[in-house]
Amino acid sequence: MPVVVAVVILVNVLGGDAGDDGTDAEGPAEIDGTSAPQRADLPPLPVTVPPAPAEAVEPCEAVMRSLPLELAGEPSRPVDSDSPFVYAWGEPPVVLVCGVDRPAGWTLGASAIQINGVQWYVDTSDPGTTTWTTVDRPVHVEVRLPASVDSAPVTALTAELGQALPYQEPDPGE
């Protein structure tokens, strides 16, 4: 019996959940069990979005696989959406949607903000929400923040988005 207990402890401390390639499927092993689970105390966040176009499926799947369980100190939360390309963190929620249309305000002459090599169009027309949308990737990824939240969540996501989606020359509308 002591051997079984020792093996279980070693597997939990050193092994973690191995993926198909032998790596830990959920990041580094958590010794104290403090991984970032979804917040069970929050109800599912309803998010209604138009379906992503067919050409967005593969890139958006790559984006969804790259997203962190925790963003700017906030754990992920359940989402109720018909789209598999919606993810959210915290309360008030930060919501990411992959495969959205080009932002209406992203036209010739509009400015973009570059963060860590990813270009974003920022829409502040809604006083309660700031909407950041990538404009230099093969699909548009939108991140909606409460107006009271600074750009830290967007900054934190740029590395993952930059790795999941290759650069593409921005194409503003006319």
Secondary structure, 3 states (H helix, E strand, C coil): CHHHHHHHHHHHHHHCCECCCCCECCCCCCCCCCCCCCCCCCCCEECCCCCCCHHHHHHHHHHHHHCCCEECCEEEECEECCCCCEEEECCCCEEEEEEECCCCCCECCCCCEEECCEEEEEECCCCCEEEEEECCCCCEEEEEEECCCCCHHHHHHHHHHHHHCCCCCCCCEC
